[in-house]
Amino acid sequence: MAQDEPKLTAGEKAKVAWYIGRMAKRGLAGDEVYQRDLESKIERVLDGARKREASSAK
């Protein structure tokens, strides 16, 4: 996440928090548990927020 973090809406914050919670739960199962799907969902939310900020800045 080298890019600047965008400002998130309340809904986006809730989604990211939900995904992080699920990642933590999976992390309790062990280090070998697949989490890339949740990481990509978080990235998708952040990408959407970046696009929203870029379009509102124009």
Secondary structure, DSSP 8 states (H G I E B T S, - for coil): --S------HHHHHHHHHHHHHHHHHHHH-TTS--HHHHHHHHHHHHHHHHHHHHHH-
